Amino acid sequence: MMQTLKVRWGDYRRRRRVASSTSSGSAGASKAEQVFIIGLLVLLLFLTIVPVLFMLVTSLKDRGQIYTQFWSLPNPPLWENYQLGWNGMRSYIVNSLLFGTISVIGVVLLSSLSGYVFARHRFPGKEIIYVGILALLMIPGVLTLIPSFVLVRQLNLIDTPWALILPWTAGGQVFGILLCRSFFATLPQELFEAAKIDGSSELNLYWRIALPLSYPILVTLSIMHFVGVYNDFIWPLITITDPAKQVVGVGLRQFVNQWGVTDIGAQMAGYAVSVIPLLILFTFGMKYYIQGVTAGALKA
């Protein structure tokens, strides 16, 4: 009996040692993985921040400092570059904010209304029409550049704000319909049925039930569309020739003197000034943007 107990006790101690060594090895491997992941994230963060830091540092230099002291800090810092940057970009920023806001309003209203119809109603050919709209996502924008330009020119919209607003609004609806339709389809049917029993019209169902419940996804759509049109370059370049109606993407090229020499410091300051509206937008809309992205991912 005693011999049996000793054997079992020895087996138990060996198993404990094996389990302890295994757990310690797993803990060491897990810790090494965490260190690797953190190091990789720090590297990616550094690579992301470096261009921004380069822009900010260069914006405080003149041409002489940029070419002779490229890697050094500005000495002395030229804060007047930001005055030049603001004076040069002010009208372009205002135009981009105005045209982009009008386009966002159009995209949100039309996309949400179309998405509501596709999600809550049945009619002949609905799926065929919806698939046709989704197929437009597979067409590269560069293929429609010339046809769109010809259409805008035939409508006599060249060099007018509508040459930007209408194509931006039309182009943003494809993704907007996809996003809104996917979200509206997940809303509880009981809410709409109860409202219909109370005598609500279809417009009231859309305006008082569907839209308030879809606020995060609509903010997400607004932010994504506004960022896209704010950074647009090719379309404003070929449709707008009047500097008074030009937008940020093209306006950033204008820091060139009469001899064709670019004032890099003022240009970098113009970049920094131009990004402020987007920073403000993300600062106040990030909460709803994350909610909308998360909701879209979960409901998809």
C-alpha positions as CSV (number, residue, x, y, z in Angstrom):
1,M,0.0,0.0,0.0
2,M,2.7,2.4,0.9
3,Q,4.6,1.5,-2.2
4,T,1.6,2.3,-4.3
5,L,1.1,5.7,-2.7
6,K,4.8,6.6,-3.3
7,V,4.4,5.7,-7.0
8,R,1.3,7.8,-7.3
9,W,2.8,10.7,-5.5
10,G,5.9,10.5,-7.8
11,D,3.6,10.5,-10.9
12,Y,1.7,13.4,-9.5
13,R,4.9,15.5,-9.0
14,R,6.1,14.7,-12.4
15,R,2.9,15.8,-14.0
16,R,3.0,19.0,-12.0
17,R,6.5,19.7,-13.2
18,V,5.6,19.0,-16.8
19,A,2.4,21.2,-16.6
20,S,4.5,24.0,-14.9
21,S,7.1,24.0,-17.6
22,T,4.5,23.9,-20.3
23,S,2.6,26.9,-18.8
24,S,5.8,28.8,-18.4
25,G,6.7,28.1,-22.0
26,S,3.3,29.2,-23.2
27,A,3.5,32.4,-21.1
28,G,6.9,33.1,-22.5
29,A,5.7,32.6,-26.1
30,S,2.6,34.7,-25.4
31,K,4.7,37.5,-24.0
32,A,7.1,37.4,-27.0
33,E,4.1,37.6,-29.3
34,Q,2.8,40.6,-27.4
35,V,6.2,42.3,-27.7
36,F,6.3,41.6,-31.4
37,I,2.8,43.0,-32.0
38,I,3.4,46.1,-30.0
39,G,6.7,46.7,-31.8
40,L,5.0,46.3,-35.2
41,L,2.2,48.7,-34.2
42,V,4.8,51.2,-33.0
43,L,6.6,50.9,-36.3
44,L,3.4,51.4,-38.3
45,L,2.5,54.4,-36.1
46,F,5.9,55.9,-36.7
47,L,5.7,55.5,-40.5
48,T,2.3,57.1,-40.4
49,I,3.4,60.1,-38.3
50,V,6.7,60.8,-40.1
51,P,5.1,62.5,-43.2
52,V,2.9,64.7,-40.9
53,L,6.0,65.7,-38.8
54,F,7.9,66.4,-42.0
55,M,5.1,68.6,-43.2
56,L,5.0,70.6,-40.0
57,V,8.7,71.0,-39.7
58,T,9.1,72.0,-43.4
59,S,6.3,74.5,-43.1
60,L,8.4,76.6,-40.7
61,K,11.4,76.8,-43.1
62,D,12.4,78.9,-46.0
63,R,13.9,77.6,-49.2
64,G,17.4,78.1,-47.9
65,Q,16.8,76.1,-44.8
66,I,15.1,73.3,-46.7
67,Y,17.9,72.8,-49.1
68,T,20.9,73.4,-46.8
69,Q,19.5,72.1,-43.4
70,F,17.0,69.5,-44.6
71,W,17.2,67.2,-41.5
72,S,17.5,70.0,-38.9
73,L,14.8,71.8,-37.1
74,P,13.8,75.3,-38.4
75,N,16.1,78.0,-37.1
76,P,14.5,80.4,-36.8
77,P,11.0,79.1,-37.4
78,L,9.1,81.2,-40.0
79,W,5.6,81.5,-38.7
80,E,4.7,83.9,-41.5
81,N,4.5,80.8,-43.8
82,Y,1.2,80.0,-42.1
83,Q,0.0,83.5,-42.9
84,L,0.9,83.0,-46.5
85,G,-0.6,79.5,-46.5
86,W,-3.9,80.8,-45.0
87,N,-4.1,83.8,-47.4
88,G,-3.4,81.5,-50.4
89,M,-5.8,78.7,-49.3
90,R,-8.7,80.6,-47.7
91,S,-11.0,80.9,-50.7
92,Y,-10.3,77.3,-51.8
93,I,-11.1,76.0,-48.3
94,V,-14.4,77.9,-48.3
95,N,-15.3,76.6,-51.7
96,S,-14.5,73.0,-50.7
97,L,-16.6,73.3,-47.5
98,L,-19.5,74.9,-49.4
99,F,-19.6,72.6,-52.4
100,G,-18.8,69.5,-50.3
101,T,-21.5,70.2,-47.7
102,I,-24.2,70.7,-50.5
103,S,-23.0,67.4,-52.0
104,V,-23.1,65.6,-48.7
105,I,-26.7,66.8,-48.0
106,G,-27.8,65.5,-51.5
107,V,-26.1,62.2,-51.1
108,V,-27.5,61.6,-47.6
109,L,-31.1,62.5,-48.6
110,L,-31.1,60.6,-51.9
111,S,-29.2,57.6,-50.7
112,S,-31.3,57.2,-47.5
113,L,-34.5,57.5,-49.5
114,S,-33.4,55.0,-52.1
115,G,-32.1,52.6,-49.5
116,Y,-35.3,52.9,-47.6
117,V,-37.3,52.0,-50.7
118,F,-35.1,49.0,-51.6
119,A,-35.1,47.7,-48.0
120,R,-38.8,48.2,-47.0
121,H,-40.8,47.8,-50.2
122,R,-41.3,45.1,-52.8
123,F,-41.8,46.0,-56.5
124,P,-41.1,44.2,-59.8
125,G,-37.5,44.2,-60.8
126,K,-36.2,45.4,-57.4
127,E,-33.4,43.0,-57.2
128,I,-32.3,43.5,-60.8
129,I,-32.2,47.2,-60.3
130,Y,-30.3,46.9,-57.0
131,V,-27.7,44.5,-58.6
132,G,-27.3,46.9,-61.5
133,I,-26.6,49.7,-59.0
134,L,-24.1,47.6,-57.2
135,A,-22.4,46.7,-60.5
136,L,-21.5,50.4,-60.9
137,L,-19.0,49.9,-58.0
138,M,-16.9,47.7,-60.2
139,I,-16.4,50.4,-62.9
140,P,-13.3,52.4,-62.3
141,G,-13.9,56.1,-62.0
142,V,-11.3,56.9,-64.6
143,L,-13.4,55.2,-67.3
144,T,-16.3,57.6,-66.8
145,L,-14.1,60.7,-66.6
146,I,-14.4,61.6,-70.3
147,P,-18.1,60.8,-70.7
148,S,-18.9,62.8,-67.5
149,F,-16.9,65.7,-68.8
150,V,-18.7,65.6,-72.2
151,L,-22.1,65.5,-70.4
152,V,-21.2,68.4,-68.1
153,R,-20.0,70.5,-71.1
154,Q,-23.1,69.8,-73.1
155,L,-25.2,71.0,-70.1
156,N,-23.1,74.2,-70.0
157,L,-22.0,73.6,-66.5
158,I,-18.3,73.9,-67.1
159,D,-16.6,76.5,-64.7
160,T,-19.7,76.6,-62.5
161,P,-20.1,75.1,-58.9
162,W,-22.7,72.7,-60.3
163,A,-20.0,71.0,-62.4
164,L,-18.6,69.7,-59.1
165,I,-21.8,69.4,-56.9
166,L,-23.9,67.3,-59.3
167,P,-21.3,64.7,-60.3
168,W,-20.1,64.4,-56.7
169,T,-23.7,63.9,-55.5
170,A,-24.5,61.3,-58.3
171,G,-21.2,59.4,-57.8
172,G,-21.7,59.2,-54.0
173,Q,-25.1,57.6,-54.2
174,V,-24.0,54.1,-55.3
175,F,-22.1,53.3,-52.1
176,G,-24.6,55.3,-50.1
177,I,-27.5,53.2,-51.3
178,L,-25.6,50.0,-50.5
179,L,-24.9,51.3,-47.0
180,C,-28.4,52.6,-46.2
181,R,-30.2,49.6,-47.7
182,S,-28.2,47.1,-45.6
183,F,-28.9,49.1,-42.5
184,F,-32.6,49.8,-43.1
185,A,-33.2,46.1,-43.8
186,T,-32.3,45.2,-40.2
187,L,-34.7,47.7,-38.5
188,P,-37.5,45.9,-36.7
189,Q,-40.6,45.5,-38.9
190,E,-42.8,45.9,-35.8
191,L,-42.0,49.6,-35.5
192,F,-43.2,50.3,-39.0
193,E,-46.3,48.2,-38.6
194,A,-47.2,49.9,-35.3
195,A,-46.8,53.3,-37.0
196,K,-48.9,52.3,-39.9
197,I,-51.7,51.2,-37.5
198,D,-51.5,54.7,-36.0
199,G,-52.1,56.2,-39.4
200,S,-48.5,57.3,-40.3
201,S,-47.8,57.9,-43.9
202,E,-44.9,56.4,-45.8
203,L,-43.0,59.7,-45.6
204,N,-43.5,59.8,-41.9
205,L,-42.2,56.3,-41.5
206,Y,-39.1,57.3,-43.4
207,W,-38.6,60.7,-41.7
208,R,-39.6,59.9,-38.1
209,I,-38.5,56.2,-37.7
210,A,-36.0,55.2,-40.3
211,L,-33.8,58.3,-40.3
212,P,-33.5,58.8,-36.5
213,L,-32.6,55.1,-36.0
214,S,-30.0,55.4,-38.7
215,Y,-28.1,58.4,-37.4
216,P,-24.7,56.7,-36.9
217,I,-24.7,55.2,-40.4
218,L,-25.7,58.5,-42.0
219,V,-22.9,60.3,-40.2
220,T,-20.5,57.6,-41.4
221,L,-21.7,58.1,-45.0
222,S,-21.4,61.9,-44.6
223,I,-17.9,61.8,-43.3
224,M,-16.7,59.3,-45.9
225,H,-18.2,61.2,-48.8
226,F,-17.0,64.6,-47.6
227,V,-13.5,63.4,-47.2
228,G,-13.6,62.0,-50.7
229,V,-14.8,65.2,-52.4
230,Y,-12.6,67.4,-50.2
231,N,-9.6,65.6,-51.5
232,D,-10.7,65.4,-55.1
233,F,-8.2,66.6,-57.6
234,I,-8.7,65.4,-61.2
235,W,-12.4,66.4,-61.6
236,P,-12.0,70.0,-60.4
237,L,-8.8,70.3,-62.4
238,I,-10.6,69.6,-65.7
239,T,-14.0,71.3,-65.0
240,I,-13.0,74.5,-63.2
241,T,-10.7,77.1,-64.6
242,D,-11.8,80.1,-62.6
243,P,-9.6,80.4,-59.5
244,A,-12.4,82.0,-57.6
245,K,-14.4,78.7,-57.9
246,Q,-11.5,76.3,-57.4
247,V,-11.2,73.9,-54.5
248,V,-8.5,72.7,-52.1
249,G,-7.1,69.8,-54.1
250,V,-6.2,72.0,-57.1
251,G,-5.5,75.2,-55.1
252,L,-2.6,73.5,-53.3
253,R,-0.6,73.8,-56.5
254,Q,-0.7,77.6,-56.6
255,F,2.3,78.4,-54.4
256,V,4.4,79.0,-57.4
257,N,6.0,82.4,-58.2
258,Q,6.2,84.1,-61.7
259,W,9.5,82.2,-62.4
260,G,7.9,78.8,-61.8
261,V,9.7,78.3,-58.4
262,T,7.6,76.7,-55.7
263,D,7.7,78.2,-52.2
264,I,7.8,74.8,-50.4
265,G,7.5,76.2,-46.9
266,A,4.4,78.2,-47.7
267,Q,3.0,75.2,-49.6
268,M,3.5,72.9,-46.6
269,A,1.9,75.5,-44.4
270,G,-1.0,75.5,-46.9
271,Y,-1.3,71.7,-46.5
272,A,-1.4,72.0,-42.7
273,V,-4.1,74.7,-42.9
274,S,-6.1,72.8,-45.4
275,V,-6.4,69.7,-43.2
276,I,-7.9,71.6,-40.2
277,P,-11.5,71.2,-41.4
278,L,-11.1,67.4,-41.7
279,L,-9.5,67.3,-38.2
280,I,-12.5,69.2,-36.8
281,L,-14.9,66.9,-38.7
282,F,-13.3,63.7,-37.3
283,T,-13.0,65.2,-33.8
284,F,-16.7,65.8,-33.5
285,G,-17.9,62.9,-35.7
286,M,-15.5,60.1,-34.7
287,K,-17.9,58.7,-32.1
288,Y,-20.8,58.4,-34.6
289,Y,-18.4,57.3,-37.4
290,I,-17.1,54.3,-35.3
291,Q,-20.7,53.5,-34.3
292,G,-21.8,53.5,-37.9
293,V,-18.9,51.4,-39.1
294,T,-19.4,48.9,-36.3
295,A,-23.1,48.7,-36.8
296,G,-22.6,48.2,-40.6
297,A,-20.1,45.4,-39.9
298,L,-22.3,43.6,-37.4
299,K,-25.5,44.0,-39.4
300,A,-23.8,42.9,-42.7
